[in-house]
Amino acid sequence: MIRLSVLDQSPIRSGGTAAQALQETLLLAQAAERLGYRRYWVAEHHNSGGLAGTSPEILVGQIAARTRSMRVGSGGVMLSHYSAYKVAENFRLLEALYPGRIDLGVGRAPGSDRLTAAALAPDQSGFGYEDYPRKVADLMGYLTDSLPPEHPFARLRAMPDGPTVPELWMLGSSDESAMMAAHFGRPFSFAHFINQYGGPQVMAMYRANFRPSKQLAGPLGSIGVFVMCAETEEEAIHHASSRPLWMLRNRRGERKGVPPPEEAKAYPWSGAERAFAEDVWGRTTVGDPDQCKTGMLQLARAYGVEELVVVTVCHSFEARLRSYELLAQAFGLEGRG
């Protein structure tokens, strides 16, 4: 049985504001629960004119307060920037408020450029990749009160404690992230919407090298997929056409929101830019409900997973909401009323 979840990057549309994007995140989360989506994850990006979500730990609390039973979490916290102890405190607090509903997805990517990364963690050089495995180990220890006795902070407790702990996921788009998730015995979500090459092999590597942990006896995987669904294929392509130009501008460091489809279609793509756009389209599932379901099921089979985490970015919030509604209908999700 295929389960659907949501990854929301809180996109800011051209002509809109970050405040509007955050309100749309809250509205979409409430709709996702009504429609029967399993999880709702929010992303972390910094110094961006196109994405409003800088603090997943704050958004998670706001979403959980407005929903009743859907799991809510980060997709993800960029752990390289932060103290593992403080991240553990943030999410144990959320778990105490909303027990049994909180996911803590962590990733290695900076979610920013080098200058912004330096501002986020001025006392460390680079992106902190070399410290990431240690931070993951520390985070697991703080969340479960299981730091080894010889650890310098073994006497500390990440409060508030309680009978349940957040579900810790490891996120990534590479074999390094998969091997780390396997080593620590954590569930792994592969970002197909970021990297469409070699993902099934990466997921197979994760399974083959998985080491059982106290929290997880066997491997558990999901994939993040970009989907744009509409009543017709033509309409879906129309709305999805905004994303390649938006991503191209992001890569250039331009602080611009998601452009309207008409602007994207009129853009004079150069040869190199067109190749970039084709790569973006290559990791996009687009079409009517039957086409999207078929494409998504093919991806699920290729990766051997039963959960798809759907990210949708377009200029129109109404079209984005409708895409999630159509997918819920196509997959026969059981809404929560």
ZATOR-950494 format. One line per 10 residues: number of its first residue (from 1); their letters; for each residue x, y, z of C-alpha. Coordinates in pm, 1 decimal, padded with zeros to 6 digits, m for minus. Example, Ala and Ser with C-alpha at 12.3 -4.5 7.8 and 13.67 -1.06 7.14 Angstrom:
BEGIN
1	as	01230.0/m00450.0/00780.0 | 01367.0/m00106.0/00714.0
***
This chain:
BEGIN
1	mirlsvldqs	00000.0/00000.0/00000.0 | 00145.1/00335.3/m00104.2 | 00137.4/00615.6/00152.1 | 00162.5/00980.7/00053.9 | 00319.3/01258.4/00257.8 | 00401.4/01624.0/00192.1 | 00725.6/01820.3/00182.4 | 00647.5/02191.9/00181.6 | 00926.5/02435.4/00095.7 | 00698.1/02736.6/00162.4
11	pirsggtaaq	00755.7/02889.8/m00182.5 | 00710.1/03263.3/m00229.6 | 00542.6/03346.7/m00558.1 | 00645.5/03646.6/m00766.1 | 00431.3/03937.8/m00654.5 | 00359.9/03771.3/m00320.6 | 00521.1/03795.4/00022.0 | 00694.9/03560.6/00262.5 | 00410.5/03613.1/00510.6 | 00161.0/03493.2/00249.4
21	alqetlllaq	00377.5/03188.8/00176.6 | 00380.3/03091.9/00544.1 | 00003.7/03131.6/00572.6 | m00031.6/02910.2/00265.9 | 00184.5/02648.9/00436.8 | m00056.4/02644.4/00731.0 | m00359.7/02620.1/00502.3 | m00203.0/02344.6/00295.1 | m00112.8/02146.8/00607.8 | m00471.3/02153.4/00730.5
31	aaerlgyrry	m00589.7/02044.9/00386.5 | m00331.4/01763.7/00377.6 | m00464.4/01623.0/00703.4 | m00822.9/01634.6/00576.1 | m00713.2/01457.8/00258.8 | m00535.4/01175.3/00441.3 | m00164.6/01249.8/00391.5 | 00055.7/01067.3/00642.9 | 00319.7/01328.7/00723.3 | 00375.2/01697.7/00666.0
41	wvaehhnsgg	00738.1/01803.7/00653.4 | 00869.7/02159.5/00620.5 | 01207.2/02252.6/00475.8 | 01493.2/02475.4/00588.8 | 01639.9/02735.1/00353.1 | 01824.0/03057.7/00426.6 | 01886.8/03391.1/00254.0 | 01638.3/03305.2/m00019.7 | 01394.4/03535.7/m00192.2 | 01191.5/03238.0/m00308.6
51	lagtspeilv	01150.0/03020.4/00003.4 | 01008.1/03143.9/00333.5 | 01085.2/02851.0/00564.4 | 01398.4/02931.8/00764.3 | 01306.0/02766.8/01096.9 | 01137.9/02424.8/01070.7 | 01116.2/02393.5/01449.2 | 00887.2/02697.3/01463.2 | 00671.3/02597.9/01167.4 | 00632.1/02242.5/01297.6
61	gqiaartrsm	00478.1/02373.7/01618.9 | 00240.7/02601.4/01431.1 | 00127.0/02320.2/01201.4 | 00090.2/02065.2/01478.9 | m00126.1/02312.6/01672.9 | m00361.1/02343.3/01374.3 | m00388.7/01968.7/01305.1 | m00496.3/01672.6/01513.4 | m00339.0/01343.1/01411.8 | m00109.6/01383.0/01109.1
71	rvgsggvmls	00262.6/01345.9/01178.6 | 00446.5/01677.7/01143.7 | 00817.3/01734.5/01112.3 | 01124.4/01876.4/00945.8 | 01240.7/01786.8/00600.0 | 01484.8/01874.5/00731.4 | 01692.3/02052.4/00992.1 | 02039.9/02118.9/00851.5 | 02222.9/01973.6/01148.8 | 02569.1/02084.0/01033.4
81	hysaykvaen	02487.1/02440.4/01138.6 | 02367.0/02367.7/01490.0 | 02426.8/02221.4/01832.8 | 02290.0/01868.4/01850.1 | 02185.2/01937.7/02208.4 | 01972.3/02238.1/02111.7 | 01810.2/02053.4/01820.3 | 01725.0/01768.8/02059.0 | 01571.0/02016.2/02304.9 | 01365.1/02183.0/02031.5
91	frllealypg	01215.1/01859.0/01910.7 | 01168.7/01700.0/02252.1 | 00970.3/02008.4/02342.3 | 00755.9/01962.3/02030.5 | 00713.9/01594.0/02114.3 | 00603.4/01681.0/02468.2 | 00340.2/01915.8/02325.1 | 00225.4/01676.2/02050.8 | 00325.0/01325.2/02165.2 | 00356.2/01057.8/01901.1
101	ridlgvgrap	00329.2/01304.7/01611.4 | 00670.6/01466.0/01565.0 | 00932.0/01374.6/01302.3 | 01285.7/01510.5/01308.6 | 01439.6/01485.1/00963.6 | 01803.2/01597.1/00948.0 | 02030.9/01660.1/00652.8 | 02389.2/01751.8/00569.4 | 02318.4/02009.5/00299.4 | 02373.5/02372.4/00398.4
111	gsdrltaaal	02038.5/02499.6/00269.7 | 02227.3/02815.0/00181.7 | 02539.3/02958.4/00021.0 | 02880.1/02965.6/00188.6 | 02841.6/03318.4/00324.0 | 02508.9/03233.7/00485.7 | 02650.0/02909.5/00624.9 | 02931.2/03107.9/00782.8 | 02679.2/03344.0/00942.4 | 02477.1/03050.3/01079.5
121	apdqsgfgye	02781.1/02885.5/01233.8 | 03059.2/03146.7/01254.8 | 03280.7/02931.5/01478.0 | 03326.4/02651.5/01227.9 | 03490.1/02646.3/00887.9 | 03315.2/02529.7/00572.4 | 02980.7/02352.8/00597.4 | 03071.5/02135.6/00896.8 | 03047.0/01810.9/00697.5 | 03334.8/01654.6/00890.6
131	dyprkvadlm	03142.8/01692.8/01218.5 | 02812.9/01563.8/01084.8 | 02846.2/01194.6/01188.3 | 02940.5/01297.9/01540.9 | 02646.5/01536.6/01557.3 | 02407.6/01263.5/01442.8 | 02542.2/01027.9/01710.4 | 02509.5/01300.3/01974.0 | 02157.4/01385.7/01860.0 | 02049.1/01023.1/01890.3
141	gyltdslppe	02203.6/01008.3/02236.5 | 02030.6/01324.5/02355.3 | 01692.4/01217.2/02216.6 | 01702.5/00877.6/02387.4 | 01915.2/00957.3/02696.0 | 02175.7/00710.3/02574.4 | 02501.9/00901.2/02545.1 | 02797.7/00673.7/02629.6 | 02934.8/00720.5/02983.4 | 03265.0/00855.6/02849.8
151	hpfarlramp	03091.6/01131.2/02649.9 | 03185.8/01479.1/02785.4 | 02817.1/01571.5/02813.9 | 02690.0/01235.4/02936.3 | 02538.1/01396.6/03248.6 | 02313.4/01625.1/03043.4 | 01948.6/01558.4/02970.0 | 01767.7/01709.9/02675.2 | 01446.6/01834.5/02830.4 | 01156.1/01806.1/02846.4
161	dgptvpelwm	01163.2/01428.2/02870.5 | 00860.8/01206.1/02827.5 | 00740.7/00859.3/02730.7 | 00782.0/00921.5/02356.1 | 01058.2/01067.4/02141.1 | 01056.6/01226.8/01793.6 | 01101.4/00988.8/01501.8 | 01449.3/01064.0/01366.0 | 01485.6/01044.1/00986.5 | 01800.0/01097.5/00783.9
171	lgssdesamm	01758.1/01279.1/00453.9 | 01986.3/01298.2/00153.6 | 02047.6/01267.5/m00217.8 | 02374.6/01071.8/m00213.4 | 02524.5/00738.3/m00116.4 | 02707.7/00902.2/00176.6 | 02377.4/00998.4/00338.0 | 02238.8/00649.8/00275.8 | 02538.2/00480.0/00433.6 | 02516.5/00706.5/00735.3
181	aahfgrpfsf	02148.1/00624.8/00780.8 | 02231.2/00255.3/00751.2 | 02515.6/00284.4/01002.5 | 02298.5/00455.1/01263.6 | 01994.3/00234.4/01200.9 | 01768.5/00522.4/01103.6 | 01496.4/00555.9/00837.9 | 01620.6/00718.2/00517.7 | 01441.2/00949.0/00274.3 | 01609.4/00997.3/m00063.8
191	ahfinqyggp	01553.2/01331.9/m00236.9 | 01471.0/01218.1/m00591.2 | 01344.3/01570.6/m00663.7 | 01702.8/01690.5/m00615.8 | 01894.0/01401.5/m00774.3 | 01731.3/01167.4/m01024.5 | 02046.1/00965.8/m01095.8 | 02125.8/00638.2/m00924.3 | 01864.7/00671.6/m00651.1 | 01737.9/00311.4/m00660.5
201	qvmamyranf	02096.7/00187.8/m00624.3 | 02149.5/00423.7/m00330.2 | 01835.8/00292.1/m00161.0 | 01950.1/m00067.0/m00223.4 | 02286.0/00019.9/m00065.9 | 02105.2/00157.3/00238.4 | 01909.3/m00165.8/00279.9 | 02210.2/m00391.8/00228.3 | 02418.0/m00209.4/00490.4 | 02145.4/m00137.3/00746.7
211	rpskqlagpl	02241.7/m00203.5/01107.3 | 01941.4/m00254.3/01338.6 | 01906.4/m00005.8/01622.1 | 01692.9/00002.7/01935.5 | 01451.5/00232.7/01755.7 | 01434.1/00049.5/01420.3 | 01472.2/m00323.4/01358.4 | 01486.9/m00308.1/00979.1 | 01541.8/m00055.3/00698.3 | 01267.1/00196.5/00627.9
221	gsigvfvmca	01281.5/00420.7/00324.7 | 01084.8/00688.4/00142.9 | 01154.9/00917.2/m00151.0 | 01089.0/01286.5/m00203.7 | 00932.2/01345.9/m00545.6 | 00828.6/01660.5/m00731.5 | 00474.5/01626.5/m00867.1 | 00243.7/01866.8/m01048.6 | m00101.6/01722.1/m01104.8 | m00400.8/01888.5/m01271.6
231	eteeeaihha	m00723.1/01785.3/m01442.1 | m00539.9/01773.9/m01775.7 | m00180.0/01713.9/m01877.8 | m00171.4/02049.1/m02057.8 | m00276.9/02236.5/m01743.8 | m00024.6/02047.3/m01529.1 | 00261.4/02130.1/m01767.4 | 00148.5/02492.5/m01769.2 | 00177.0/02524.8/m01391.4 | 00497.5/02318.2/m01368.0
241	ssrplwmlrn	00673.4/02538.0/m01623.2 | 00746.6/02799.7/m01354.8 | 00982.7/02576.2/m01159.8 | 01278.3/02541.7/m01401.4 | 01314.3/02919.3/m01438.0 | 01273.6/02970.3/m01064.1 | 01545.5/02712.1/m00994.4 | 01774.9/02863.5/m01256.7 | 01744.8/03202.1/m01090.8 | 01807.0/03047.9/m00749.5
251	rrgerkgvpp	02126.2/02890.6/m00880.1 | 02239.9/03233.7/m00996.9 | 02173.8/03380.3/m00654.0 | 01883.3/03591.9/m00772.5 | 01639.9/03661.6/m00490.1 | 01319.3/03617.3/m00685.4 | 00993.2/03437.5/m00619.5 | 00828.8/03166.8/m00829.5 | 00746.1/03332.8/m01164.3 | 00407.4/03299.5/m01333.7
261	peeakaypws	00394.9/03034.0/m01609.6 | 00355.1/03297.7/m01877.3 | 00687.6/03455.9/m01780.7 | 00862.7/03119.8/m01774.8 | 00728.4/03022.8/m02116.8 | 00841.8/03353.1/m02267.3 | 01193.8/03330.2/m02123.1 | 01467.8/03313.1/m02394.2 | 01651.6/02999.8/m02281.5 | 02013.0/02965.1/m02394.5
271	gaerafaedv	02157.2/02624.2/m02482.2 | 02314.9/02567.3/m02139.4 | 02006.5/02698.2/m01962.0 | 01784.1/02467.1/m02165.1 | 01996.6/02169.0/m02061.0 | 01950.3/02274.3/m01698.0 | 01573.8/02302.6/m01749.1 | 01559.7/01959.1/m01910.5 | 01730.5/01810.0/m01604.9 | 01467.3/01974.7/m01383.1
281	wgrttvgdpd	01189.2/01835.8/m01600.8 | 01357.0/01494.2/m01583.8 | 01292.7/01473.0/m01209.9 | 00936.6/01603.0/m01238.6 | 00621.9/01391.2/m01245.4 | 00359.1/01593.2/m01428.4 | 00019.7/01520.7/m01580.1 | m00339.8/01433.6/m01506.7 | m00423.4/01212.5/m01205.5 | m00381.8/00882.9/m01391.8
291	qcktgmlqla	m00050.4/00990.5/m01544.0 | 00085.6/01110.9/m01210.0 | m00024.0/00797.0/m01028.5 | 00137.0/00576.1/m01291.3 | 00463.7/00771.6/m01276.7 | 00469.9/00777.0/m00898.0 | 00404.0/00403.5/m00872.3 | 00688.3/00338.4/m01115.5 | 00921.8/00538.4/m00892.8 | 00799.8/00358.4/m00580.5
301	raygveelvv	00868.6/00020.7/m00744.6 | 01211.2/00130.7/m00871.5 | 01314.6/00241.2/m00521.6 | 01131.0/m00035.6/m00338.1 | 00950.9/00204.8/m00106.1 | 00593.0/00239.6/00010.6 | 00597.1/00609.6/00097.5 | 00627.4/00905.9/m00137.8 | 00688.3/01252.9/00004.9 | 00540.2/01494.7/m00248.3
311	vtvchsfear	00677.2/01844.7/m00307.4 | 00487.9/02078.2/m00538.6 | 00599.8/02428.1/m00634.6 | 00407.7/02653.1/m00871.1 | 00297.6/03016.4/m00891.0 | m00066.8/02957.7/m00800.7 | m00151.2/02837.5/m00450.3 | m00489.5/02719.5/m00575.2 | m00320.2/02499.6/m00836.5 | m00080.4/02362.3/m00573.9
321	lrsyellaqa	m00365.2/02275.1/m00339.7 | m00563.1/02120.2/m00624.8 | m00264.4/01903.9/m00716.9 | m00258.8/01750.5/m00369.3 | m00636.6/01701.3/m00379.3 | m00620.3/01517.2/m00710.9 | m00337.1/01293.3/m00591.2 | m00529.5/01205.5/m00275.5 | m00826.3/01104.6/m00489.8 | m00612.9/00908.1/m00734.4
331	fglegrg	m00449.9/00706.5/m00457.3 | m00769.7/00665.8/m00258.6 | m00637.5/00825.6/00056.7 | m00869.8/00805.6/00353.6 | m00938.9/01160.3/00465.1 | m00969.1/01258.0/00828.5 | m01287.2/01462.9/00789.4
***
